[in-house]
Amino acid sequence: MVKLILFALALAAGAANAAPACDREWSCDGVARIVAIGDVHGALAEYTAILRATGIIDAAGHWAGGDTYLVSTGDLLDRGPESSAVIALLRRLEAEAPIAGGRVLVTLGNHEAMNLTGELGYVVAADYAAAADSEDAALRDAAFSELRAHGRYPDLAAPAARAAFDQAFPQGWFARQREFSPTGEEGRWLLARPLMVRVNGVLFTHGGLPPGLMAESLDTLNTTTLHRDLLDYTSAWHALIAAGLLDPDTDFDARVALAEERLAAYTGADRERLAALVATLRRTDASPVHSVAGPLWYRGTAMCNSAFETDTVAGVLEHLAGDSVVIGHTVTTTKRVTTRMDGRVTMIDTGMLAAAYGGQPSALVIEGSTRRVVYAQAPDERAAPEPEVRRVGDRPGGLTDDQLEQFLREAEVAGSEAPPLGRAGTRLLTLRRGDTSLRALFITAPARGRWQHEIAAYRLDRLLGIDMVPVTVERTLDGETGALQFWIEHTLSAAQVEREQLRLPPWCSLESQYGLMRAFDALTGNGTRRAENVVLGRADGLARLLDNAGAFPASRTLDARLARPPVGAELARRLRALDAAQLGAALSPWLDARLVRAILARRDALLRTP
């Protein structure tokens, strides 16, 4: 009997210590410890520091992580000076880890894709210099002759043309391009990396989870669709350069047209083969692997309003059998590891390359259900990831909304300007406290409605997590009381964007943002919304709502002037959670009980199936 018990205990211990099960190289379960690190960008010293702080490497730089799985979410390259050294380190650790029962999983980032496809705007001089010794004169001479044959440097004499060539293509440029080709050492290694991995039910990818992933499986994403597009594009591009149908530095957006133009004049015996390569380039040029529609470039998971983006994330997670996702690509506002959407999303790009981002090296450590963050600058801290804090509009010093409210209430008025866009009953003030200065709109006599409703709109927006209304507080200045609203700089009105057909960053679709805006306006009864009082950020394309003084009528029905807006699952959940006591506490004293009841009645109408 004792032997049977001991045998059973041994079996149980063996099961508890069983090796992780990986059905593919990008899908593993049963991993005891995961260490995930975001964008490195050639910051070798910083990367080494966080690898040591998490016990992944020893003092000599060799694997010391035991059975830990190290996950990189991409962007090892560019901006920093030691990209190739970072790759070399990871490749060595990738070979060493399995001996101890661990593993290194690297997903591609958009900067890996850019280097593979010749978009080199972020490559620094040190990276070219690192490849200079492997670039001989014959390679450079051949490239120079080929460019001149295609009409480059036509107005320059030979010495001047060569000088212009050497300036455009520093020593090491061509060797590095060869290294990142499908036949080069680093190119082969990178093209064998997946776009996304799943470990213990957690998805890891570079940019985020765009809605198009609902048409993918993890296997197709990493083999037959987007990943194949990247491989096919890279192979076709290099082959067309070798054939003279493209120049090595042809801009990405100009390649298809140039290749087709040169193919039309080509009479060689291999024209059919080259035509097939041009067709491949044309097909894969439009692939989401190169754009915000794909997981390498998408920022919606990190930036877009959670009131609608949660629906996308939840849908993709369910489809790909993930319970949460860990992403890089977008540097967190606080330079600390941050969660969004009730923990479904963890953002781990904390701006490791301080020279470019002013951040710090960090790592997310997952052990069972416990998540902790290690910061290289404070390795003993072991903090939990921090929930995202609402910040509508960039503000100096990274002020939170609570801090900004206090600033608006207490800062001294250092200047006053005429109201922007001819807004009657307003003044644009400059406020200053200490070294911090910003502008705010003082609203005392709006053309329609009451200034108190501007504050109520902000409070309701914050309660629901709509994240579109700037911070607004009550303040008395020179004996006059009104609403003081944070003025978001570097914005354009939606009217101007539409009128001038301006292009803004495409991270968050205007359709989704305007749908959320219409839902908020329906809830608040604001039928006065115009394109002039919606502003869009020049740098982020995010929509913000101004002029809410005309909102909050006593009407209990939806305003007939407003088209019935879409209400997704997440927004519906938040709306259903509202009750009179909660609203009263948030909106008093700016709205009375009658107006609060009207909000709830409009909420019910908004949720009612049409």
Secondary structure, DSSP 8 states (H G I E B T S, - for coil): -HHHHHHHHHHHHHHHT---EEEETTEEE--S-EEEE---TT-HHHHHHHHHHTTSB-TTS-B--TT-EEEE-S--SSSSS-HHHHHHHHHHHHHHGGGGT-EEEE---HHHHHHHTT--TT--HHHHHHTGGG--HHHHHHHHHHHHHTTSSTTS-HHHHHHHHHHHS-TTHHHHHHHTSTTSHHHHHHHTS-SEEEETTEEEESS---GGGGG--HHHHHHTSHHHHHHHHHHHHHHHHHTTSS-TT--GGGHHHHHHHHHHT--STTHHHHHHHHHHHHHHHT-GGGSTTSTTT--HHHHS-HHHHHHHHHHHHHHTT-SEEEE-SS--TTSS-EEEGGGTEEE------HHHH----EEEEEETTEEEEEETTEEEEEE--EE-----S--GGG--HHHHHHHHHH-EEEEEE--GGG-TTEEEEEEEETTEEEEEEEESS-SSS-THHHHHHHHHHHHHT---S--EEEEEETTEEEEEEE--SSEEEHHHHHHHT-----SS-HHHHHHHHHHHHHHHT-TT--GGGEEEETTT--EEE---TT---S--S--TTS------HHHHHHHHT--HHHHHHHHTTTS-HHHHHHHHHHHHHHHS--
